[in-house]
């Protein structure tokens, strides 16, 4: 556990939080799935001007995996 995370937890417990689970949305985003590999090219067929950033937002995938999908299309 890093020092920063330790102090974040310490602050939460000092403020009265008693749950020990991480907040939703923290950590890595979901991995590339076969369904996603087929949905991205379909989205590109509908709108050829889409770039990596709007696609990663639309499909909730980080930049690297989205770029890998686009280069394999």
PQR file of N, CA, C, O and H, with PARSE charges and radii, in Angstrom:
ATOM      1  N   UNK A   1       0.849  -1.162   0.000 -0.4000 1.5000
ATOM      2  CA  UNK A   1       0.000   0.000   0.000 -0.0000 2.0000
ATOM      3  C   UNK A   1       0.901   1.233   0.000  0.5500 1.7000
ATOM      4  O   UNK A   1       1.827   1.346   0.804 -0.5500 1.4000
ATOM      5  N   UNK A   2       0.614   2.136  -0.903 -0.4000 1.5000
ATOM      6  CA  UNK A   2       1.437   3.337  -0.991 -0.0000 2.0000
ATOM      7  C   UNK A   2       1.119   4.304   0.141  0.5500 1.7000
ATOM      8  O   UNK A   2       0.085   4.199   0.801 -0.5500 1.4000
ATOM      9  H   UNK A   2      -0.138   2.045  -1.556  0.4000 1.0000
ATOM     10  N   UNK A   3       2.005   5.221   0.345 -0.4000 1.5000
ATOM     11  CA  UNK A   3       1.839   6.218   1.406 -0.0000 2.0000
ATOM     12  C   UNK A   3       0.599   7.084   1.158  0.5500 1.7000
ATOM     13  O   UNK A   3      -0.131   7.424   2.089 -0.5500 1.4000
ATOM     14  H   UNK A   3       2.845   5.307  -0.191  0.4000 1.0000
ATOM     15  N   UNK A   4       0.377   7.430  -0.103 -0.4000 1.5000
ATOM     16  CA  UNK A   4      -0.775   8.250  -0.454 -0.0000 2.0000
ATOM     17  C   UNK A   4      -2.079   7.537  -0.128  0.5500 1.7000
ATOM     18  O   UNK A   4      -2.992   8.127   0.449 -0.5500 1.4000
ATOM     19  H   UNK A   4       0.970   7.153  -0.859  0.4000 1.0000
ATOM     20  N   UNK A   5      -2.159   6.270  -0.499 -0.4000 1.5000
ATOM     21  CA  UNK A   5      -3.370   5.494  -0.227 -0.0000 2.0000
ATOM     22  C   UNK A   5      -3.586   5.373   1.275  0.5500 1.7000
ATOM     23  O   UNK A   5      -4.713   5.487   1.757 -0.5500 1.4000
ATOM     24  H   UNK A   5      -1.417   5.790  -0.968  0.4000 1.0000
ATOM     25  N   UNK A   6      -2.513   5.143   2.007 -0.4000 1.5000
ATOM     26  CA  UNK A   6      -2.605   5.048   3.464 -0.0000 2.0000
ATOM     27  C   UNK A   6      -3.213   6.321   4.052  0.5500 1.7000
ATOM     28  O   UNK A   6      -4.119   6.248   4.883 -0.5500 1.4000
ATOM     29  H   UNK A   6      -1.597   5.050   1.616  0.4000 1.0000
ATOM     30  N   UNK A   7      -2.723   7.475   3.630 -0.4000 1.5000
ATOM     31  CA  UNK A   7      -3.245   8.734   4.158 -0.0000 2.0000
ATOM     32  C   UNK A   7      -4.684   8.994   3.715  0.5500 1.7000
ATOM     33  O   UNK A   7      -5.465   9.581   4.463 -0.5500 1.4000
ATOM     34  H   UNK A   7      -1.987   7.534   2.956  0.4000 1.0000
ATOM     35  N   UNK A   8      -5.040   8.559   2.496 -0.4000 1.5000
ATOM     36  CA  UNK A   8      -6.432   8.686   2.060 -0.0000 2.0000
ATOM     37  C   UNK A   8      -7.356   7.878   2.964  0.5500 1.7000
ATOM     38  O   UNK A   8      -8.404   8.368   3.384 -0.5500 1.4000
ATOM     39  H   UNK A   8      -4.406   8.082   1.888  0.4000 1.0000
ATOM     40  N   UNK A   9      -6.968   6.643   3.263 -0.4000 1.5000
ATOM     41  CA  UNK A   9      -7.764   5.785   4.143 -0.0000 2.0000
ATOM     42  C   UNK A   9      -7.821   6.386   5.551  0.5500 1.7000
ATOM     43  O   UNK A   9      -8.877   6.403   6.183 -0.5500 1.4000
ATOM     44  H   UNK A   9      -6.116   6.245   2.922  0.4000 1.0000
ATOM     45  N   UNK A  10      -6.693   6.870   6.026 -0.4000 1.5000
ATOM     46  CA  UNK A  10      -6.649   7.465   7.364 -0.0000 2.0000
ATOM     47  C   UNK A  10      -7.631   8.639   7.463  0.5500 1.7000
ATOM     48  O   UNK A  10      -8.352   8.770   8.452 -0.5500 1.4000
ATOM     49  H   UNK A  10      -5.836   6.857   5.513  0.4000 1.0000
ATOM     50  N   UNK A  11      -7.652   9.478   6.441 -0.4000 1.5000
ATOM     51  CA  UNK A  11      -8.561  10.620   6.420 -0.0000 2.0000
ATOM     52  C   UNK A  11     -10.017  10.156   6.434  0.5500 1.7000
ATOM     53  O   UNK A  11     -10.841  10.715   7.157 -0.5500 1.4000
ATOM     54  H   UNK A  11      -7.066   9.370   5.638  0.4000 1.0000
ATOM     55  N   UNK A  12     -10.331   9.140   5.637 -0.4000 1.5000
ATOM     56  CA  UNK A  12     -11.704   8.632   5.593 -0.0000 2.0000
ATOM     57  C   UNK A  12     -12.143   8.100   6.948  0.5500 1.7000
ATOM     58  O   UNK A  12     -13.251   8.399   7.395 -0.5500 1.4000
ATOM     59  H   UNK A  12      -9.661   8.686   5.049  0.4000 1.0000
ATOM     60  N   UNK A  13     -11.298   7.317   7.611 -0.4000 1.5000
ATOM     61  CA  UNK A  13     -11.666   6.755   8.906 -0.0000 2.0000
ATOM     62  C   UNK A  13     -11.754   7.827   9.988  0.5500 1.7000
ATOM     63  O   UNK A  13     -12.587   7.733  10.890 -0.5500 1.4000
ATOM     64  H   UNK A  13     -10.399   7.074   7.248  0.4000 1.0000
ATOM     65  N   UNK A  14     -10.918   8.824   9.905 -0.4000 1.5000
ATOM     66  CA  UNK A  14     -10.967   9.924  10.863 -0.0000 2.0000
ATOM     67  C   UNK A  14     -12.270  10.702  10.728  0.5500 1.7000
ATOM     68  O   UNK A  14     -12.795  11.226  11.711 -0.5500 1.4000
ATOM     69  H   UNK A  14     -10.241   8.901   9.173  0.4000 1.0000
ATOM     70  N   UNK A  15     -12.799  10.775   9.478 -0.4000 1.5000
ATOM     71  CA  UNK A  15     -14.062  11.477   9.226 -0.0000 2.0000
ATOM     72  C   UNK A  15     -15.280  10.623   9.553  0.5500 1.7000
ATOM     73  O   UNK A  15     -16.410  11.105   9.470 -0.5500 1.4000
ATOM     74  H   UNK A  15     -12.372  10.349   8.680  0.4000 1.0000
ATOM     75  N   UNK A  16     -15.066   9.355   9.926 -0.4000 1.5000
ATOM     76  CA  UNK A  16     -16.178   8.510  10.348 -0.0000 2.0000
ATOM     77  C   UNK A  16     -16.580   7.417   9.385  0.5500 1.7000
ATOM     78  O   UNK A  16     -17.514   6.670   9.675 -0.5500 1.4000
ATOM     79  H   UNK A  16     -14.149   8.964   9.994  0.4000 1.0000
ATOM     80  N   UNK A  17     -15.915   7.293   8.253 -0.4000 1.5000
ATOM     81  CA  UNK A  17     -16.233   6.229   7.320 -0.0000 2.0000
ATOM     82  C   UNK A  17     -15.824   4.896   7.916  0.5500 1.7000
ATOM     83  O   UNK A  17     -14.727   4.761   8.457 -0.5500 1.4000
ATOM     84  H   UNK A  17     -15.156   7.900   8.018  0.4000 1.0000
ATOM     85  N   UNK A  18     -16.716   3.900   7.816 -0.4000 1.5000
ATOM     86  CA  UNK A  18     -16.394   2.589   8.382 -0.0000 2.0000
ATOM     87  C   UNK A  18     -16.299   1.501   7.325  0.5500 1.7000
ATOM     88  O   UNK A  18     -15.925   0.372   7.642 -0.5500 1.4000
ATOM     89  H   UNK A  18     -17.608   4.010   7.376  0.4000 1.0000
ATOM     90  N   UNK A  19     -16.626   1.810   6.086 -0.4000 1.5000
ATOM     91  CA  UNK A  19     -16.535   0.758   5.060 -0.0000 2.0000
ATOM     92  C   UNK A  19     -15.096   0.630   4.581  0.5500 1.7000
ATOM     93  O   UNK A  19     -14.357   1.614   4.540 -0.5500 1.4000
ATOM     94  H   UNK A  19     -16.930   2.727   5.829  0.4000 1.0000
ATOM     95  N   UNK A  20     -14.709  -0.572   4.224 -0.4000 1.5000
ATOM     96  CA  UNK A  20     -13.323  -0.825   3.845 -0.0000 2.0000
ATOM     97  C   UNK A  20     -13.172  -1.131   2.363  0.5500 1.7000
ATOM     98  O   UNK A  20     -12.063  -1.411   1.907 -0.5500 1.4000
ATOM     99  H   UNK A  20     -15.309  -1.371   4.258  0.4000 1.0000
ATOM    100  N   UNK A  21     -14.247  -1.084   1.608 -0.4000 1.5000
ATOM    101  CA  UNK A  21     -14.180  -1.353   0.174 -0.0000 2.0000
ATOM    102  C   UNK A  21     -13.830  -0.083  -0.585  0.5500 1.7000
ATOM    103  O   UNK A  21     -14.145   1.018  -0.133 -0.5500 1.4000
ATOM    104  H   UNK A  21     -15.148  -0.856   1.978  0.4000 1.0000
ATOM    105  N   UNK A  22     -13.182  -0.227  -1.734 -0.4000 1.5000
ATOM    106  CA  UNK A  22     -12.868   0.916  -2.576 -0.0000 2.0000
ATOM    107  C   UNK A  22     -14.143   1.489  -3.175  0.5500 1.7000
ATOM    108  O   UNK A  22     -15.163   0.806  -3.269 -0.5500 1.4000
ATOM    109  H   UNK A  22     -12.926  -1.122  -2.101  0.4000 1.0000
ATOM    110  N   UNK A  23     -14.070   2.736  -3.572 -0.4000 1.5000
ATOM    111  CA  UNK A  23     -15.200   3.369  -4.245 -0.0000 2.0000
ATOM    112  C   UNK A  23     -15.339   2.784  -5.643  0.5500 1.7000
ATOM    113  O   UNK A  23     -14.360   2.343  -6.246 -0.5500 1.4000
ATOM    114  H   UNK A  23     -13.242   3.290  -3.496  0.4000 1.0000
ATOM    115  N   UNK A  24     -16.567   2.786  -6.150 -0.4000 1.5000
ATOM    116  CA  UNK A  24     -16.798   2.332  -7.516 -0.0000 2.0000
ATOM    117  C   UNK A  24     -16.090   3.255  -8.489  0.5500 1.7000
ATOM    118  O   UNK A  24     -15.976   4.456  -8.243 -0.5500 1.4000
ATOM    119  H   UNK A  24     -17.362   3.144  -5.661  0.4000 1.0000
ATOM    120  N   UNK A  25     -15.620   2.705  -9.577 -0.4000 1.5000
ATOM    121  CA  UNK A  25     -14.985   3.517 -10.594 -0.0000 2.0000
ATOM    122  C   UNK A  25     -13.487   3.667 -10.432  0.5500 1.7000
ATOM    123  O   UNK A  25     -12.821   4.236 -11.296 -0.5500 1.4000
ATOM    124  H   UNK A  25     -15.713   1.730  -9.777  0.4000 1.0000
ATOM    125  N   UNK A  26     -12.950   3.161  -9.329 -0.4000 1.5000
ATOM    126  CA  UNK A  26     -11.509   3.250  -9.143 -0.0000 2.0000
ATOM    127  C   UNK A  26     -10.851   2.015  -9.747  0.5500 1.7000
ATOM    128  O   UNK A  26     -11.482   0.965  -9.863 -0.5500 1.4000
ATOM    129  H   UNK A  26     -13.491   2.699  -8.627  0.4000 1.0000
ATOM    130  N   UNK A  27      -9.614   2.139 -10.123 -0.4000 1.5000
ATOM    131  CA  UNK A  27      -8.890   1.005 -10.677 -0.0000 2.0000
ATOM    132  C   UNK A  27      -8.941   0.973 -12.188  0.5500 1.7000
ATOM    133  O   UNK A  27      -9.369   1.929 -12.835 -0.5500 1.4000
ATOM    134  H   UNK A  27      -9.101   2.992 -10.029  0.4000 1.0000
ATOM    135  N   UNK A  28      -8.504  -0.119 -12.729 -0.4000 1.5000
ATOM    136  CA  UNK A  28      -8.444  -0.242 -14.181 -0.0000 2.0000
ATOM    137  C   UNK A  28      -9.817  -0.423 -14.783  0.5500 1.7000
ATOM    138  O   UNK A  28     -10.719  -0.995 -14.173 -0.5500 1.4000
ATOM    139  H   UNK A  28      -8.156  -0.896 -12.204  0.4000 1.0000
ATOM    140  N   UNK A  29      -9.953   0.078 -15.994 -0.4000 1.5000
ATOM    141  CA  UNK A  29     -11.199  -0.101 -16.706 -0.0000 2.0000
ATOM    142  C   UNK A  29     -11.232  -1.512 -17.277  0.5500 1.7000
ATOM    143  O   UNK A  29     -10.223  -2.218 -17.276 -0.5500 1.4000
ATOM    144  H   UNK A  29      -9.220   0.543 -16.490  0.4000 1.0000
ATOM    145  N   UNK A  30     -12.402  -1.914 -17.764 -0.4000 1.5000
ATOM    146  CA  UNK A  30     -12.553  -3.279 -18.237 -0.0000 2.0000
ATOM    147  C   UNK A  30     -11.637  -3.578 -19.418  0.5500 1.7000
ATOM    148  O   UNK A  30     -11.229  -2.682 -20.157 -0.5500 1.4000
ATOM    149  H   UNK A  30     -13.221  -1.340 -17.764  0.4000 1.0000
ATOM    150  N   UNK A  31     -11.334  -4.829 -19.570 -0.4000 1.5000
ATOM    151  CA  UNK A  31     -10.457  -5.282 -20.645 -0.0000 2.0000
ATOM    152  C   UNK A  31     -11.225  -5.377 -21.958  0.5500 1.7000
ATOM    153  O   UNK A  31     -12.447  -5.234 -21.993 -0.5500 1.4000
ATOM    154  H   UNK A  31     -11.666  -5.557 -18.969  0.4000 1.0000
ATOM    155  N   UNK A  32     -10.501  -5.614 -23.011 -0.4000 1.5000
ATOM    156  CA  UNK A  32     -11.091  -5.758 -24.330 -0.0000 2.0000
ATOM    157  C   UNK A  32     -11.789  -7.112 -24.411  0.5500 1.7000
ATOM    158  O   UNK A  32     -11.204  -8.140 -24.071 -0.5500 1.4000
ATOM    159  H   UNK A  32      -9.508  -5.730 -22.982  0.4000 1.0000
ATOM    160  N   UNK A  33     -13.028  -7.105 -24.857 -0.4000 1.5000
ATOM    161  CA  UNK A  33     -13.801  -8.334 -25.021 -0.0000 2.0000
ATOM    162  C   UNK A  33     -14.071  -8.557 -26.510  0.5500 1.7000
ATOM    163  O   UNK A  33     -14.005  -7.611 -27.296 -0.5500 1.4000
ATOM    164  H   UNK A  33     -13.503  -6.269 -25.133  0.4000 1.0000
ATOM    165  N   UNK A  34     -14.372  -9.784 -26.903 -0.4000 1.5000
ATOM    166  CA  UNK A  34     -14.692 -10.029 -28.314 -0.0000 2.0000
ATOM    167  C   UNK A  34     -15.884  -9.201 -28.802  0.5500 1.7000
ATOM    168  O   UNK A  34     -15.921  -8.772 -29.955 -0.5500 1.4000
ATOM    169  H   UNK A  34     -14.425 -10.552 -26.265  0.4000 1.0000
ATOM    170  N   UNK A  35     -16.836  -8.988 -27.930 -0.4000 1.5000
ATOM    171  CA  UNK A  35     -17.990  -8.160 -28.301 -0.0000 2.0000
ATOM    172  C   UNK A  35     -17.548  -6.740 -28.618  0.5500 1.7000
ATOM    173  O   UNK A  35     -18.019  -6.129 -29.578 -0.5500 1.4000
ATOM    174  H   UNK A  35     -16.806  -9.337 -26.994  0.4000 1.0000
ATOM    175  N   UNK A  36     -16.643  -6.227 -27.806 -0.4000 1.5000
ATOM    176  CA  UNK A  36     -16.143  -4.870 -28.003 -0.0000 2.0000
ATOM    177  C   UNK A  36     -15.380  -4.760 -29.321  0.5500 1.7000
ATOM    178  O   UNK A  36     -15.457  -3.739 -30.005 -0.5500 1.4000
ATOM    179  H   UNK A  36     -16.260  -6.724 -27.027  0.4000 1.0000
ATOM    180  N   UNK A  37     -14.654  -5.798 -29.669 -0.4000 1.5000
ATOM    181  CA  UNK A  37     -13.882  -5.796 -30.916 -0.0000 2.0000
ATOM    182  C   UNK A  37     -14.816  -5.718 -32.125  0.5500 1.7000
ATOM    183  O   UNK A  37     -14.429  -5.194 -33.169 -0.5500 1.4000
ATOM    184  H   UNK A  37     -14.592  -6.627 -29.114  0.4000 1.0000
ATOM    185  N   UNK A  38     -16.026  -6.229 -31.996 -0.4000 1.5000
ATOM    186  CA  UNK A  38     -16.981  -6.128 -33.108 -0.0000 2.0000
ATOM    187  C   UNK A  38     -17.789  -4.834 -33.059  0.5500 1.7000
ATOM    188  O   UNK A  38     -18.203  -4.331 -34.104 -0.5500 1.4000
ATOM    189  H   UNK A  38     -16.340  -6.655 -31.147  0.4000 1.0000
ATOM    190  N   UNK A  39     -18.022  -4.284 -31.862 -0.4000 1.5000
ATOM    191  CA  UNK A  39     -18.811  -3.055 -31.745 -0.0000 2.0000
ATOM    192  C   UNK A  39     -18.056  -1.819 -32.220  0.5500 1.7000
ATOM    193  O   UNK A  39     -18.659  -0.915 -32.799 -0.5500 1.4000
ATOM    194  H   UNK A  39     -17.686  -4.693 -31.013  0.4000 1.0000
ATOM    195  N   UNK A  40     -16.766  -1.766 -31.989 -0.4000 1.5000
ATOM    196  CA  UNK A  40     -15.983  -0.583 -32.370 -0.0000 2.0000
ATOM    197  C   UNK A  40     -15.967  -0.391 -33.889  0.5500 1.7000
ATOM    198  O   UNK A  40     -16.220   0.722 -34.351 -0.5500 1.4000
ATOM    199  H   UNK A  40     -16.276  -2.500 -31.519  0.4000 1.0000
ATOM    200  N   UNK A  41     -15.683  -1.422 -34.682 -0.4000 1.5000
ATOM    201  CA  UNK A  41     -15.743  -1.207 -36.141 -0.0000 2.0000
ATOM    202  C   UNK A  41     -17.140  -0.804 -36.627  0.5500 1.7000
ATOM    203  O   UNK A  41     -17.273  -0.019 -37.566 -0.5500 1.4000
ATOM    204  H   UNK A  41     -15.478  -2.326 -34.308  0.4000 1.0000
ATOM    205  N   UNK A  42     -18.180  -1.345 -35.981 -0.4000 1.5000
ATOM    206  CA  UNK A  42     -19.539  -0.944 -36.363 -0.0000 2.0000
ATOM    207  C   UNK A  42     -19.773   0.530 -36.072  0.5500 1.7000
ATOM    208  O   UNK A  42     -20.402   1.225 -36.870 -0.5500 1.4000
ATOM    209  H   UNK A  42     -18.072  -1.983 -35.218  0.4000 1.0000
ATOM    210  N   UNK A  43     -19.278   1.011 -34.951 -0.4000 1.5000
ATOM    211  CA  UNK A  43     -19.414   2.429 -34.610 -0.0000 2.0000
ATOM    212  C   UNK A  43     -18.649   3.290 -35.608  0.5500 1.7000
ATOM    213  O   UNK A  43     -19.096   4.381 -35.963 -0.5500 1.4000
ATOM    214  H   UNK A  43     -18.767   0.446 -34.303  0.4000 1.0000
ATOM    215  N   UNK A  44     -17.498   2.802 -36.059 -0.4000 1.5000
ATOM    216  CA  UNK A  44     -16.720   3.554 -37.044 -0.0000 2.0000
ATOM    217  C   UNK A  44     -17.397   3.592 -38.402  0.5500 1.7000
ATOM    218  O   UNK A  44     -17.271   4.575 -39.132 -0.5500 1.4000
ATOM    219  H   UNK A  44     -17.135   1.916 -35.771  0.4000 1.0000
ATOM    220  N   UNK A  45     -18.115   2.531 -38.748 -0.4000 1.5000
ATOM    221  CA  UNK A  45     -18.845   2.530 -40.019 -0.0000 2.0000
ATOM    222  C   UNK A  45     -19.955   3.580 -39.995  0.5500 1.7000
ATOM    223  O   UNK A  45     -20.250   4.207 -41.012 -0.5500 1.4000
ATOM    224  H   UNK A  45     -18.217   1.732 -38.156  0.4000 1.0000
ATOM    225  N   UNK A  46     -20.564   3.763 -38.826 -0.4000 1.5000
ATOM    226  CA  UNK A  46     -21.635   4.752 -38.708 -0.0000 2.0000
ATOM    227  C   UNK A  46     -21.112   6.181 -38.701  0.5500 1.7000
ATOM    228  O   UNK A  46     -21.768   7.083 -39.220 -0.5500 1.4000
ATOM    229  H   UNK A  46     -20.324   3.253 -38.000  0.4000 1.0000
ATOM    230  N   UNK A  47     -19.927   6.396 -38.113 -0.4000 1.5000
ATOM    231  CA  UNK A  47     -19.342   7.742 -38.040 -0.0000 2.0000
ATOM    232  C   UNK A  47     -17.832   7.634 -38.220  0.5500 1.7000
ATOM    233  O   UNK A  47     -17.108   7.335 -37.271 -0.5500 1.4000
ATOM    234  H   UNK A  47     -19.394   5.663 -37.691  0.4000 1.0000
ATOM    235  N   UNK A  48     -17.361   7.878 -39.432 -0.4000 1.5000
ATOM    236  CA  UNK A  48     -15.945   7.715 -39.758 -0.0000 2.0000
ATOM    237  C   UNK A  48     -15.058   8.783 -39.130  0.5500 1.7000
ATOM    238  O   UNK A  48     -13.835   8.650 -39.167 -0.5500 1.4000
ATOM    239  H   UNK A  48     -17.948   8.121 -40.204  0.4000 1.0000
ATOM    240  N   UNK A  49     -15.630   9.835 -38.557 -0.4000 1.5000
ATOM    241  CA  UNK A  49     -14.841  10.907 -37.969 -0.0000 2.0000
ATOM    242  C   UNK A  49     -14.542  10.691 -36.483  0.5500 1.7000
ATOM    243  O   UNK A  49     -13.901  11.534 -35.855 -0.5500 1.4000
ATOM    244  H   UNK A  49     -16.624   9.943 -38.527  0.4000 1.0000
ATOM    245  N   UNK A  50     -14.997   9.577 -35.919 -0.4000 1.5000
ATOM    246  CA  UNK A  50     -14.710   9.299 -34.512 -0.0000 2.0000
ATOM    247  C   UNK A  50     -13.221   9.073 -34.303  0.5500 1.7000
ATOM    248  O   UNK A  50     -12.554   8.438 -35.120 -0.5500 1.4000
ATOM    249  H   UNK A  50     -15.517   8.892 -36.428  0.4000 1.0000
ATOM    250  N   UNK A  51     -12.712   9.596 -33.207 -0.4000 1.5000
ATOM    251  CA  UNK A  51     -11.308   9.388 -32.851 -0.0000 2.0000
ATOM    252  C   UNK A  51     -11.242   8.492 -31.619  0.5500 1.7000
ATOM    253  O   UNK A  51     -12.270   8.040 -31.114 -0.5500 1.4000
ATOM    254  H   UNK A  51     -13.254  10.112 -32.542  0.4000 1.0000
ATOM    255  N   UNK A  52     -10.033   8.242 -31.143 -0.4000 1.5000
ATOM    256  CA  UNK A  52      -9.831   7.324 -30.023 -0.0000 2.0000
ATOM    257  C   UNK A  52     -10.540   7.826 -28.771  0.5500 1.7000
ATOM    258  O   UNK A  52     -11.221   7.049 -28.101 -0.5500 1.4000
ATOM    259  H   UNK A  52      -9.198   8.609 -31.553  0.4000 1.0000
ATOM    260  N   UNK A  53     -10.395   9.102 -28.442 -0.4000 1.5000
ATOM    261  CA  UNK A  53     -10.967   9.631 -27.190 -0.0000 2.0000
ATOM    262  C   UNK A  53     -12.489   9.476 -27.098  0.5500 1.7000
ATOM    263  O   UNK A  53     -12.976   8.975 -26.084 -0.5500 1.4000
ATOM    264  H   UNK A  53      -9.841   9.733 -28.985  0.4000 1.0000
ATOM    265  N   UNK A  54     -13.259   9.885 -28.114 -0.4000 1.5000
ATOM    266  CA  UNK A  54     -14.710   9.668 -28.009 -0.0000 2.0000
ATOM    267  C   UNK A  54     -15.088   8.187 -27.949  0.5500 1.7000
ATOM    268  O   UNK A  54     -16.047   7.817 -27.273 -0.5500 1.4000
ATOM    269  H   UNK A  54     -12.863  10.292 -28.938  0.4000 1.0000
ATOM    270  N   UNK A  55     -14.340   7.349 -28.651 -0.4000 1.5000
ATOM    271  CA  UNK A  55     -14.641   5.920 -28.610 -0.0000 2.0000
ATOM    272  C   UNK A  55     -14.355   5.320 -27.236  0.5500 1.7000
ATOM    273  O   UNK A  55     -15.124   4.492 -26.747 -0.5500 1.4000
ATOM    274  H   UNK A  55     -13.561   7.650 -29.200  0.4000 1.0000
ATOM    275  N   UNK A  56     -13.253   5.735 -26.613 -0.4000 1.5000
ATOM    276  CA  UNK A  56     -12.953   5.192 -25.291 -0.0000 2.0000
ATOM    277  C   UNK A  56     -13.981   5.641 -24.271  0.5500 1.7000
ATOM    278  O   UNK A  56     -14.291   4.901 -23.338 -0.5500 1.4000
ATOM    279  H   UNK A  56     -12.628   6.408 -27.011  0.4000 1.0000
ATOM    280  N   UNK A  57     -14.517   6.849 -24.435 -0.4000 1.5000
ATOM    281  CA  UNK A  57     -15.574   7.316 -23.545 -0.0000 2.0000
ATOM    282  C   UNK A  57     -16.867   6.543 -23.780  0.5500 1.7000
ATOM    283  O   UNK A  57     -17.548   6.151 -22.833 -0.5500 1.4000
ATOM    284  H   UNK A  57     -14.265   7.450 -25.193  0.4000 1.0000
ATOM    285  N   UNK A  58     -17.193   6.330 -25.040 -0.4000 1.5000
ATOM    286  CA  UNK A  58     -18.426   5.637 -25.393 -0.0000 2.0000
ATOM    287  C   UNK A  58     -18.429   4.190 -24.902  0.5500 1.7000
ATOM    288  O   UNK A  58     -19.447   3.702 -24.412 -0.5500 1.4000
ATOM    289  H   UNK A  58     -16.639   6.649 -25.809  0.4000 1.0000
ATOM    290  N   UNK A  59     -17.291   3.504 -25.032 -0.4000 1.5000
ATOM    291  CA  UNK A  59     -17.227   2.090 -24.676 -0.0000 2.0000
ATOM    292  C   UNK A  59     -16.570   1.830 -23.317  0.5500 1.7000
ATOM    293  O   UNK A  59     -16.407   0.676 -22.921 -0.5500 1.4000
ATOM    294  H   UNK A  59     -16.464   3.900 -25.430  0.4000 1.0000
ATOM    295  N   UNK A  60     -16.193   2.893 -22.602 -0.4000 1.5000
ATOM    296  CA  UNK A  60     -15.600   2.790 -21.267 -0.0000 2.0000
ATOM    297  C   UNK A  60     -14.357   1.887 -21.259  0.5500 1.7000
ATOM    298  O   UNK A  60     -14.236   0.971 -20.445 -0.5500 1.4000
ATOM    299  H   UNK A  60     -16.326   3.831 -22.924  0.4000 1.0000
ATOM    300  N   UNK A  61     -13.447   2.173 -22.183 -0.4000 1.5000
ATOM    301  CA  UNK A  61     -12.178   1.459 -22.289 -0.0000 2.0000
ATOM    302  C   UNK A  61     -11.076   2.505 -22.331  0.5500 1.7000
ATOM    303  O   UNK A  61     -11.267   3.573 -22.912 -0.5500 1.4000
ATOM    304  H   UNK A  61     -13.545   2.917 -22.845  0.4000 1.0000
ATOM    305  N   UNK A  62      -9.935   2.223 -21.733 -0.4000 1.5000
ATOM    306  CA  UNK A  62      -8.858   3.205 -21.713 -0.0000 2.0000
ATOM    307  C   UNK A  62      -8.210   3.344 -23.089  0.5500 1.7000
ATOM    308  O   UNK A  62      -8.495   2.584 -24.015 -0.5500 1.4000
ATOM    309  H   UNK A  62      -9.780   1.355 -21.261  0.4000 1.0000
ATOM    310  N   UNK A  63      -7.335   4.334 -23.189 -0.4000 1.5000
ATOM    311  CA  UNK A  63      -6.753   4.728 -24.477 -0.0000 2.0000
ATOM    312  C   UNK A  63      -5.972   3.591 -25.156  0.5500 1.7000
ATOM    313  O   UNK A  63      -6.159   3.339 -26.346 -0.5500 1.4000
ATOM    314  H   UNK A  63      -7.104   4.951 -22.437  0.4000 1.0000
ATOM    315  N   UNK A  64      -5.116   2.916 -24.416 -0.4000 1.5000
ATOM    316  CA  UNK A  64      -4.260   1.875 -25.002 -0.0000 2.0000
ATOM    317  C   UNK A  64      -5.029   0.728 -25.645  0.5500 1.7000
ATOM    318  O   UNK A  64      -4.783   0.405 -26.807 -0.5500 1.4000
ATOM    319  H   UNK A  64      -4.965   3.120 -23.449  0.4000 1.0000
ATOM    320  N   UNK A  65      -5.957   0.103 -24.917 -0.4000 1.5000
ATOM    321  CA  UNK A  65      -6.734  -0.975 -25.537 -0.0000 2.0000
ATOM    322  C   UNK A  65      -7.582  -0.504 -26.728  0.5500 1.7000
ATOM    323  O   UNK A  65      -7.740  -1.232 -27.708 -0.5500 1.4000
ATOM    324  H   UNK A  65      -6.157   0.365 -23.973  0.4000 1.0000
ATOM    325  N   UNK A  66      -8.121   0.712 -26.634 -0.4000 1.5000
ATOM    326  CA  UNK A  66      -8.919   1.224 -27.752 -0.0000 2.0000
ATOM    327  C   UNK A  66      -8.042   1.434 -28.973  0.5500 1.7000
ATOM    328  O   UNK A  66      -8.448   1.127 -30.094 -0.5500 1.4000
ATOM    329  H   UNK A  66      -7.992   1.303 -25.838  0.4000 1.0000
ATOM    330  N   UNK A  67      -6.856   1.950 -28.764 -0.4000 1.5000
ATOM    331  CA  UNK A  67      -5.936   2.147 -29.876 -0.0000 2.0000
ATOM    332  C   UNK A  67      -5.542   0.797 -30.489  0.5500 1.7000
ATOM    333  O   UNK A  67      -5.396   0.693 -31.707 -0.5500 1.4000
ATOM    334  H   UNK A  67      -6.526   2.200 -27.853  0.4000 1.0000
ATOM    335  N   UNK A  68      -5.371  -0.230 -29.660 -0.4000 1.5000
ATOM    336  CA  UNK A  68      -5.042  -1.570 -30.163 -0.0000 2.0000
ATOM    337  C   UNK A  68      -6.173  -2.119 -31.015  0.5500 1.7000
ATOM    338  O   UNK A  68      -5.929  -2.744 -32.047 -0.5500 1.4000
ATOM    339  H   UNK A  68      -5.490  -0.145 -28.671  0.4000 1.0000
ATOM    340  N   UNK A  69      -7.402  -1.891 -30.591 -0.4000 1.5000
ATOM    341  CA  UNK A  69      -8.563  -2.348 -31.389 -0.0000 2.0000
ATOM    342  C   UNK A  69      -8.585  -1.625 -32.728  0.5500 1.7000
ATOM    343  O   UNK A  69      -8.811  -2.243 -33.768 -0.5500 1.4000
ATOM    344  H   UNK A  69      -7.601  -1.383 -29.753  0.4000 1.0000
ATOM    345  N   UNK A  70      -8.350  -0.320 -32.701 -0.4000 1.5000
ATOM    346  CA  UNK A  70      -8.409   0.454 -33.943 -0.0000 2.0000
ATOM    347  C   UNK A  70      -7.300   0.092 -34.917  0.5500 1.7000
ATOM    348  O   UNK A  70      -7.514   0.110 -36.129 -0.5500 1.4000
ATOM    349  H   UNK A  70      -8.166   0.181 -31.855  0.4000 1.0000
ATOM    350  N   UNK A  71      -6.117  -0.236 -34.406 -0.4000 1.5000
ATOM    351  CA  UNK A  71      -5.041  -0.605 -35.318 -0.0000 2.0000
ATOM    352  C   UNK A  71      -5.203  -2.016 -35.867  0.5500 1.7000
ATOM    353  O   UNK A  71      -4.611  -2.354 -36.892 -0.5500 1.4000
ATOM    354  H   UNK A  71      -5.943  -0.251 -33.421  0.4000 1.0000
ATOM    355  N   UNK A  72      -5.993  -2.836 -35.197 -0.4000 1.5000
ATOM    356  CA  UNK A  72      -6.199  -4.198 -35.707 -0.0000 2.0000
ATOM    357  C   UNK A  72      -7.357  -4.277 -36.691  0.5500 1.7000
ATOM    358  O   UNK A  72      -7.557  -5.308 -37.333 -0.5500 1.4000
ATOM    359  H   UNK A  72      -6.474  -2.561 -34.364  0.4000 1.0000
ATOM    360  N   UNK A  73      -8.134  -3.176 -36.816 -0.4000 1.5000
ATOM    361  CA  UNK A  73      -9.310  -3.176 -37.711 -0.0000 2.0000
ATOM    362  C   UNK A  73      -8.865  -3.084 -39.132  0.5500 1.7000
ATOM    363  O   UNK A  73      -9.697  -3.070 -40.040 -0.5500 1.4000
ATOM    364  H   UNK A  73      -7.971  -2.338 -36.294  0.4000 1.0000
TER
END
